[in-house]
Amino acid sequence: MHVNSSPGRARNLRISGLAVAILVASGAVALTVSPPFTAIGEAATAETLRAAAAQADLFFGVAASPARLSSIVGREFGQLTAENDMKPATIAGPGGTVQNTGNADTLVNYAQTNNMTVRGHTMVWYSQAGSLSGASQSTLNTYIQNVLLKWGNKISHWDVVNEALDDNNTGQRRNQWPHTLDRDANGDGDYFDPSDTDYIRDSFRQARQVVEQSGLTTKLCINDYDIEGLTVKGGARNKKSDAMYDIVKMYSQEPYKYIDCVGLQSHFNDNPNSIITDDLQANIQRFADLGVEVQLTELDIDDDLSNNDIGQGQADNYRKVVRACLNVAKCTGITVWGISDSESWRASERGLLFTGSNGSYQKKAAYSAVLDELNKGRQTTPGSSGPPSNSSSPPSSPSTSSSSPSTSSSSPSDPTAGCSAGVTLNSWNGGFVATVRVTAGAEPIDGWSVSLTLPAGATVTSAWNANQSATSGTVHFTNVSYNGRVDAGQSTEFGFQGTGTGTGMTPTCTAA
């Protein structure tokens, strides 16, 4: 198998049929070394997506039906999602019962035989609802209980609510069932108040109660598409992603600690709301900072994003997306939505990792790129649980602007009370992303604060890996729970996005 390799990466040292003679004072002793042998301190280069992902502490999975369960599934993938066979249209019976689970059982049994985890997809969804369509919350609750108990811990993650938000970047919920169950009691425009009725909250609350009362370890997820970036094409805010963030923030924290994970579907194409933006990693990070797992759950990358090139162009796009996940510790898995282009729900757009059909598959350049990137691992900065250097880049420049994004950096400030800070700035017309590196001095530090003054008119719109004191003027950033400790001479990073210009900012670091 040909795998593109990066210079300097550790290689397997394989010794086959080698006899080594060791001479000692009392005579010669023959020592046989059996293959394969990996030198101490070196990491093996994995030869499958599954193995490479496992070494990087995440899963790499696939969506499939029983008809697609060829040997490649168990060999290349460590997680299995039921493409259609666990949707309510297939298994929901009258009154919230569960029926017709034969195909789903086949998938679960295959996964167990091949030591794969399973994602349940999906419980509550406006589409493919079958007998649940128009159901009351009481019936939904019955169904949620029945489907959770049907497979129990054989399912590692369940998509409890799928695609709750409207299209076209409105930031609103869909104007159809099950949203018709919602009531905004005080008319404040959200459904988060105790007096409101919210099917998202109520469905997750039911799922949480079943999980806890039954002693299950299943993680409860919310899943949607076009929520992958902080921005959309042209640099405008991704209102749909912001709305999802508000939902996850509300229902993953006390007193509504219901959501364990968020799924970014990642169906990337040339729709303005579906492109791969340069702030993908920053968006993954902000969800992760809520304490939930983040997963790319239905990944495919259409060839229209690489000018119909399914060679290097598509491979580069896959590499970029995989790296964004790897750079965030709580991005715990990636699932591609099918095995091969011809068997995809979007066959004409050739968005997957293999060509071929019926168990006879050929690897594309995108496969090699993904394998290579997974083999590089997490690559986090020493002393930090957050993303590595260059963790965030600016969104795409507005189409009305002729200027390209530019990058600038400032020298680290003089060490003050044990730490220094430097900022790298990625700017475009009307906005910027700043990455600030905090470096400990001669002694380790257990906390830090960085102060800087924004230029007139500049505003901080979001930050990650730090708490912020203000949005304009002089802003103080302090460490969060996981990155306050920095060993002597080591670094950690945080970042923020802003409007206006960030030119001329000089950070000052103080150790706590």
Buried (B, 14 or more C-beta within 10 A) or exposed (E): EEBEEEEEEEEBEEEEEEEEEEEEEEEEEEEEEEEEEBEEEEBBBBBBBBBBBBBBEBBBBBBBBBEBBBEBBBEBBBBBBBBBBBBBBBBBBEEBBBEEBEBBBBBBEBBEEBEBBBBBBBBBBBEBBBBBBEBEBEBBBBBBBBBBEBBEEBBBBBBBBBBBBBEEBEBBBBEEBBBEBBEBEEEEEBBBEEEBBBBBBBBBBBBBBBBEEEEBEBBBBBBBBBBBBBBBBBBEBBBBBBBBBEBBBBBBBEEBEBBBBBBBBBBBBEBBBBBBBBBBBBBBBBBBBBBBBBBBBBBBBBBBBBEEBBEEBBBBBBBBBBBBBBBBBBBBBBBBBBBBBBBBBBBEBBBBBBBBBEBEBEBBBBBBBBBBBBBBBBEBBEBBBBBBEBBBBBBBBBEEEEEEBEEEEBEBBEBBEBBBBBBBBBBBBBBBBBBBBBBBBEEBBEBBBBBBBBEEEBBBEBBBBBEBEEBBEEBBBBBBEBBBBBEEEBBBBBBBBBBBBBEEBEBBBBBE
